[in-house]
Amino acid sequence: MSERKVLNKYYPPDFDPSKLPKLKLAKDRQYVVRLMAPCNMRCQTCGEYIYKGKKFNARKETVQNLTYLGLRIFRFYIKCPRCCAEISFRTDPENTDYVVEQGATRNFQAMEMVEKEEERAQKEREEEELNNPMKVLENRTKDSKYEMDIQKEREEEELNNPMKVLENRTKDSKYEMDILENLEELRDLNQRQAKVDFETMLQQNAQSAEERRRLQEEEEERQVREIMGEAYVVRRLDDDSDSDDDT
């Protein structure tokens, strides 16, 4: 019975691998891959909603003349499950996201807009503080006043609602635990990334070895002195006893 999975192949004596024809593959060739929709989108042809995580058999290709910090950008082609219209999107490594190019529109994303608005407000604030030093004092005053107002509201809620005290304590403890976990992760990361000075380490090991050797020698000398002292006392006692017997 022949082997089902052949592991060893026969090569004739006159086999020359240089004579094998080389495949000339195009740089923009496409592959068929299995993927899931990276975001919620809506088909522009029929209006079908495509939800994030829906699986497709897609065609994948490398975008030519477009990279980000040396990273290649890939484009994917899928078909609408209702009207079979082609939809294309590509990777966006700069924002760690995907960009829908044609055939569909990306659905509204409230969280993304809020994050962008916060980043824009933070950038404007930093620019104002950089150009106007007095703005730093004003912003700090506003922040401290805002924190005082929040603390005052919290105290009033806790005074009127005893259950609010327990909720706030639970939130505070959870916040402290998250901070401790983040600190531990940062400490571990710093330890992994710390540079080791091997010369200093070898010097410390040599010093510790020299210190152990010195302590061991001192201990041996002390034990020798104790033993020799006892032998000297025993010898003197024997001499005294012999002299008494002679008399």
CYANA upper distance limits for C-alpha pairs under 8 A (distance plus 0.5 A):
 11 TYR  CA     15 PHE  CA      6.83
 16 ASP  CA     20 LEU  CA      8.09
 25 LEU  CA     29 ARG  CA      7.61
 27 LYS  CA     62 THR  CA      8.36
 28 ASP  CA     61 GLU  CA      6.64
 28 ASP  CA     62 THR  CA      6.62
 28 ASP  CA     63 VAL  CA      8.02
 28 ASP  CA     64 GLN  CA      7.79
 29 ARG  CA     61 GLU  CA      6.73
 29 ARG  CA     62 THR  CA      8.38
 30 GLN  CA     59 ARG  CA      6.51
 30 GLN  CA     60 LYS  CA      5.77
 30 GLN  CA     61 GLU  CA      5.24
 30 GLN  CA     62 THR  CA      8.43
 31 TYR  CA     59 ARG  CA      5.93
 31 TYR  CA     60 LYS  CA      5.57
 31 TYR  CA     61 GLU  CA      7.12
 32 VAL  CA     57 ASN  CA      7.21
 32 VAL  CA     58 ALA  CA      6.17
 32 VAL  CA     59 ARG  CA      5.11
 32 VAL  CA     60 LYS  CA      6.71
 33 VAL  CA     57 ASN  CA      6.38
 33 VAL  CA     58 ALA  CA      5.86
 33 VAL  CA     59 ARG  CA      6.65
 33 VAL  CA     60 LYS  CA      7.18
 34 ARG  CA     55 LYS  CA      7.62
 34 ARG  CA     56 PHE  CA      6.42
 34 ARG  CA     57 ASN  CA      5.29
 34 ARG  CA     58 ALA  CA      6.55
 35 LEU  CA     55 LYS  CA      6.16
 35 LEU  CA     56 PHE  CA      6.09
 35 LEU  CA     57 ASN  CA      7.10
 35 LEU  CA     58 ALA  CA      7.28
 36 MET  CA     52 LYS  CA      7.68
 36 MET  CA     53 GLY  CA      5.30
 36 MET  CA     54 LYS  CA      5.62
 36 MET  CA     55 LYS  CA      4.75
 36 MET  CA     56 PHE  CA      6.51
 37 ALA  CA     50 ILE  CA      8.09
 37 ALA  CA     51 TYR  CA      7.46
 37 ALA  CA     52 LYS  CA      5.51
 37 ALA  CA     53 GLY  CA      5.51
 37 ALA  CA     54 LYS  CA      5.83
 37 ALA  CA     55 LYS  CA      6.92
 37 ALA  CA     56 PHE  CA      7.91
 38 PRO  CA     52 LYS  CA      6.04
 38 PRO  CA     53 GLY  CA      6.99
 38 PRO  CA     98 TYR  CA      7.51
 39 CYS  CA     51 TYR  CA      7.14
 39 CYS  CA     52 LYS  CA      4.97
 39 CYS  CA     53 GLY  CA      7.97
 39 CYS  CA     98 TYR  CA      8.47
 39 CYS  CA    106 ARG  CA      7.80
 40 ASN  CA     49 TYR  CA      7.96
 40 ASN  CA     50 ILE  CA      6.30
 40 ASN  CA     51 TYR  CA      4.98
 40 ASN  CA     52 LYS  CA      5.31
 40 ASN  CA    106 ARG  CA      6.66
 40 ASN  CA    107 ASN  CA      6.19
 41 MET  CA     49 TYR  CA      6.53
 41 MET  CA     50 ILE  CA      5.74
 41 MET  CA     51 TYR  CA      6.97
 41 MET  CA     52 LYS  CA      8.34
 41 MET  CA    104 ALA  CA      6.74
 41 MET  CA    105 THR  CA      5.99
 41 MET  CA    106 ARG  CA      4.84
 41 MET  CA    107 ASN  CA      5.71
 42 ARG  CA     47 GLY  CA      6.29
 42 ARG  CA     48 GLU  CA      6.10
 42 ARG  CA     49 TYR  CA      4.97
 42 ARG  CA     50 ILE  CA      6.31
 42 ARG  CA    104 ALA  CA      5.82
 42 ARG  CA    105 THR  CA      5.91
 42 ARG  CA    106 ARG  CA      6.96
 42 ARG  CA    107 ASN  CA      7.34
 43 CYS  CA     47 GLY  CA      5.32
 43 CYS  CA     48 GLU  CA      5.71
 43 CYS  CA     49 TYR  CA      6.97
 43 CYS  CA     50 ILE  CA      7.97
 43 CYS  CA     80 CYS  CA      7.32
 43 CYS  CA     85 ALA  CA      8.43
 43 CYS  CA     87 ILE  CA      8.30
 43 CYS  CA    103 GLY  CA      6.66
 43 CYS  CA    104 ALA  CA      4.85
 43 CYS  CA    105 THR  CA      7.17
 44 GLN  CA     48 GLU  CA      8.45
 44 GLN  CA    103 GLY  CA      6.22
 44 GLN  CA    104 ALA  CA      5.47
 44 GLN  CA    105 THR  CA      7.32
 45 THR  CA     83 CYS  CA      8.00
 45 THR  CA     85 ALA  CA      7.42
 45 THR  CA    103 GLY  CA      7.78
 45 THR  CA    104 ALA  CA      8.46
 46 CYS  CA     82 ARG  CA      8.05
 46 CYS  CA     83 CYS  CA      7.00
 48 GLU  CA     80 CYS  CA      8.11
 48 GLU  CA     82 ARG  CA      7.28
 50 ILE  CA     54 LYS  CA      7.56
 50 ILE  CA     80 CYS  CA      8.46
 56 PHE  CA     78 ILE  CA      7.10
 56 PHE  CA     79 LYS  CA      8.39
 57 ASN  CA     78 ILE  CA      7.35
 58 ALA  CA     76 PHE  CA      6.71
 58 ALA  CA     77 TYR  CA      5.88
 58 ALA  CA     78 ILE  CA      5.41
 58 ALA  CA     79 LYS  CA      8.40
 59 ARG  CA     76 PHE  CA      6.03
 59 ARG  CA     77 TYR  CA      5.59
 59 ARG  CA     78 ILE  CA      7.37
 60 LYS  CA     74 PHE  CA      7.31
 60 LYS  CA     75 ARG  CA      6.31
 60 LYS  CA     76 PHE  CA      5.18
 60 LYS  CA     77 TYR  CA      7.15
 61 GLU  CA     74 PHE  CA      6.22
 61 GLU  CA     75 ARG  CA      5.89
 61 GLU  CA     76 PHE  CA      7.11
 62 THR  CA     72 ARG  CA      7.54
 62 THR  CA     73 ILE  CA      6.61
 62 THR  CA     74 PHE  CA      5.08
 62 THR  CA     75 ARG  CA      6.67
 63 VAL  CA     72 ARG  CA      7.87
 63 VAL  CA     73 ILE  CA      6.09
 63 VAL  CA     74 PHE  CA      6.05
 63 VAL  CA     75 ARG  CA      6.75
 66 LEU  CA     72 ARG  CA      7.81
 66 LEU  CA     73 ILE  CA      7.23
 67 THR  CA     71 LEU  CA      5.99
 67 THR  CA     72 ARG  CA      5.59
 67 THR  CA     73 ILE  CA      6.37
 68 TYR  CA     72 ARG  CA      7.34
 68 TYR  CA     73 ILE  CA      8.05
 68 TYR  CA     93 PRO  CA      7.43
 68 TYR  CA     94 GLU  CA      7.37
 71 LEU  CA     93 PRO  CA      8.26
 73 ILE  CA     90 ARG  CA      7.42
 73 ILE  CA     91 THR  CA      6.21
 73 ILE  CA     92 ASP  CA      7.64
 73 ILE  CA     93 PRO  CA      8.11
 74 PHE  CA     90 ARG  CA      6.03
 74 PHE  CA     91 THR  CA      6.20
 75 ARG  CA     88 SER  CA      7.42
 75 ARG  CA     89 PHE  CA      6.26
 75 ARG  CA     90 ARG  CA      4.62
 75 ARG  CA     91 THR  CA      7.15
 76 PHE  CA     88 SER  CA      6.03
 76 PHE  CA     89 PHE  CA      6.03
 76 PHE  CA     90 ARG  CA      6.51
 77 TYR  CA     86 GLU  CA      7.12
 77 TYR  CA     87 ILE  CA      6.16
 77 TYR  CA     88 SER  CA      5.00
 77 TYR  CA     89 PHE  CA      7.32
 78 ILE  CA     86 GLU  CA      6.29
 78 ILE  CA     87 ILE  CA      5.75
 78 ILE  CA     88 SER  CA      6.87
 79 LYS  CA     83 CYS  CA      8.45
 79 LYS  CA     84 CYS  CA      5.34
 79 LYS  CA     85 ALA  CA      5.80
 79 LYS  CA     86 GLU  CA      5.09
 79 LYS  CA     87 ILE  CA      6.33
 80 CYS  CA     84 CYS  CA      5.01
 80 CYS  CA     85 ALA  CA      5.70
 80 CYS  CA     86 GLU  CA      6.96
 80 CYS  CA     87 ILE  CA      7.49
 85 ALA  CA    103 GLY  CA      7.53
 86 GLU  CA    103 GLY  CA      6.50
 87 ILE  CA    101 GLU  CA      8.29
 87 ILE  CA    102 GLN  CA      6.28
 87 ILE  CA    103 GLY  CA      4.85
 87 ILE  CA    104 ALA  CA      6.61
 88 SER  CA    100 VAL  CA      6.82
 88 SER  CA    101 GLU  CA      6.16
 88 SER  CA    102 GLN  CA      6.00
 88 SER  CA    103 GLY  CA      7.06
 88 SER  CA    104 ALA  CA      8.49
 89 PHE  CA     98 TYR  CA      7.28
 89 PHE  CA     99 VAL  CA      5.98
 89 PHE  CA    100 VAL  CA      4.71
 89 PHE  CA    101 GLU  CA      5.57
 89 PHE  CA    102 GLN  CA      7.60
 90 ARG  CA     98 TYR  CA      6.22
 90 ARG  CA     99 VAL  CA      5.93
 90 ARG  CA    100 VAL  CA      7.15
 90 ARG  CA    101 GLU  CA      7.73
 91 THR  CA     96 THR  CA      8.44
 91 THR  CA     97 ASP  CA      6.86
 91 THR  CA     98 TYR  CA      5.07
 91 THR  CA     99 VAL  CA      6.79
 92 ASP  CA     96 THR  CA      6.27
 92 ASP  CA     97 ASP  CA      5.54
 92 ASP  CA     98 TYR  CA      5.54
 92 ASP  CA     99 VAL  CA      6.85
 93 PRO  CA     97 ASP  CA      6.92
100 VAL  CA    104 ALA  CA      7.40
100 VAL  CA    105 THR  CA      7.26
100 VAL  CA    106 ARG  CA      7.21
109 GLN  CA    113 MET  CA      7.04
110 ALA  CA    114 VAL  CA      6.70
111 MET  CA    115 GLU  CA      6.68
112 GLU  CA    116 LYS  CA      6.71
113 MET  CA    117 GLU  CA      6.58
114 VAL  CA    118 GLU  CA      6.65
115 GLU  CA    119 GLU  CA      6.67
116 LYS  CA    120 ARG  CA      6.60
117 GLU  CA    121 ALA  CA      6.62
118 GLU  CA    122 GLN  CA      6.56
119 GLU  CA    123 LYS  CA      6.61
120 ARG  CA    124 GLU  CA      6.68
121 ALA  CA    125 ARG  CA      6.64
122 GLN  CA    126 GLU  CA      6.74
123 LYS  CA    127 GLU  CA      6.76
124 GLU  CA    128 GLU  CA      6.68
125 ARG  CA    129 GLU  CA      6.65
126 GLU  CA    130 LEU  CA      6.57
127 GLU  CA    131 ASN  CA      6.73
128 GLU  CA    132 ASN  CA      6.26
128 GLU  CA    135 LYS  CA      7.23
129 GLU  CA    133 PRO  CA      6.15
129 GLU  CA    134 MET  CA      8.00
129 GLU  CA    135 LYS  CA      5.77
129 GLU  CA    136 VAL  CA      5.80
132 ASN  CA    136 VAL  CA      7.98
133 PRO  CA    137 LEU  CA      7.94
134 MET  CA    138 GLU  CA      7.01
135 LYS  CA    139 ASN  CA      6.57
136 VAL  CA    140 ARG  CA      6.68
137 LEU  CA    141 THR  CA      6.62
138 GLU  CA    142 LYS  CA      6.70
139 ASN  CA    143 ASP  CA      6.57
140 ARG  CA    144 SER  CA      6.61
141 THR  CA    145 LYS  CA      6.60
142 LYS  CA    146 TYR  CA      6.52
143 ASP  CA    147 GLU  CA      6.67
144 SER  CA    148 MET  CA      6.66
145 LYS  CA    149 ASP  CA      6.70
146 TYR  CA    150 ILE  CA      6.76
147 GLU  CA    151 GLN  CA      6.64
148 MET  CA    152 LYS  CA      6.58
149 ASP  CA    153 GLU  CA      6.66
150 ILE  CA    154 ARG  CA      6.63
151 GLN  CA    155 GLU  CA      6.72
152 LYS  CA    156 GLU  CA      6.80
153 GLU  CA    157 GLU  CA      6.70
154 ARG  CA    158 GLU  CA      6.66
155 GLU  CA    159 LEU  CA      6.60
156 GLU  CA    160 ASN  CA      6.86
157 GLU  CA    161 ASN  CA      6.27
157 GLU  CA    164 LYS  CA      7.21
158 GLU  CA    162 PRO  CA      6.24
158 GLU  CA    163 MET  CA      8.03
158 GLU  CA    164 LYS  CA      5.79
158 GLU  CA    165 VAL  CA      5.69
161 ASN  CA    165 VAL  CA      7.84
162 PRO  CA    166 LEU  CA      7.81
163 MET  CA    167 GLU  CA      6.99
164 LYS  CA    168 ASN  CA      6.56
165 VAL  CA    169 ARG  CA      6.66
166 LEU  CA    170 THR  CA      6.64
167 GLU  CA    171 LYS  CA      6.73
168 ASN  CA    172 ASP  CA      6.59
169 ARG  CA    173 SER  CA      6.62
170 THR  CA    174 LYS  CA      6.66
171 LYS  CA    175 TYR  CA      6.57
172 ASP  CA    176 GLU  CA      6.65
173 SER  CA    177 MET  CA      6.67
174 LYS  CA    178 ASP  CA      6.72
175 TYR  CA    179 ILE  CA      6.77
176 GLU  CA    180 LEU  CA      6.72
177 MET  CA    181 GLU  CA      6.69
178 ASP  CA    182 ASN  CA      6.70
179 ILE  CA    183 LEU  CA      6.66
180 LEU  CA    184 GLU  CA      6.66
181 GLU  CA    185 GLU  CA      6.72
182 ASN  CA    186 LEU  CA      6.67
183 LEU  CA    187 ARG  CA      6.57
184 GLU  CA    188 ASP  CA      6.65
185 GLU  CA    189 LEU  CA      6.59
186 LEU  CA    190 ASN  CA      6.57
187 ARG  CA    191 GLN  CA      6.65
188 ASP  CA    192 ARG  CA      6.74
189 LEU  CA    193 GLN  CA      6.64
190 ASN  CA    194 ALA  CA      6.20
197 ASP  CA    201 MET  CA      6.81
198 PHE  CA    202 LEU  CA      6.55
199 GLU  CA    203 GLN  CA      6.69
200 THR  CA    204 GLN  CA      6.65
201 MET  CA    205 ASN  CA      6.70
202 LEU  CA    206 ALA  CA      6.60
203 GLN  CA    207 GLN  CA      6.60
204 GLN  CA    208 SER  CA      6.60
205 ASN  CA    209 ALA  CA      6.58
206 ALA  CA    210 GLU  CA      6.62
207 GLN  CA    211 GLU  CA      6.61
208 SER  CA    212 ARG  CA      6.69
209 ALA  CA    213 ARG  CA      6.67
210 GLU  CA    214 ARG  CA      6.64
211 GLU  CA    215 LEU  CA      6.71
212 ARG  CA    216 GLN  CA      6.62
213 ARG  CA    217 GLU  CA      6.70
214 ARG  CA    218 GLU  CA      6.73
215 LEU  CA    219 GLU  CA      6.67
216 GLN  CA    220 GLU  CA      6.68
217 GLU  CA    221 GLU  CA      6.65
218 GLU  CA    222 ARG  CA      6.64
219 GLU  CA    223 GLN  CA      6.73
220 GLU  CA    224 VAL  CA      6.64
221 GLU  CA    225 ARG  CA      6.60
222 ARG  CA    226 GLU  CA      6.70
223 GLN  CA    227 ILE  CA      6.68
224 VAL  CA    228 MET  CA      6.51
225 ARG  CA    229 GLY  CA      6.41
226 GLU  CA    230 GLU  CA      6.82
227 ILE  CA    231 ALA  CA      6.78
228 MET  CA    232 TYR  CA      6.59
229 GLY  CA    233 VAL  CA      6.78
230 GLU  CA    234 VAL  CA      6.68
231 ALA  CA    235 ARG  CA      6.62
232 TYR  CA    236 ARG  CA      6.74
233 VAL  CA    237 LEU  CA      6.75
234 VAL  CA    238 ASP  CA      6.75
235 ARG  CA    239 ASP  CA      6.72
236 ARG  CA    240 ASP  CA      6.72
237 LEU  CA    241 SER  CA      6.77
238 ASP  CA    242 ASP  CA      6.82
239 ASP  CA    243 SER  CA      6.82
240 ASP  CA    244 ASP  CA      6.87
241 SER  CA    245 ASP  CA      6.92
242 ASP  CA    246 ASP  CA      6.92
243 SER  CA    247 THR  CA      7.03
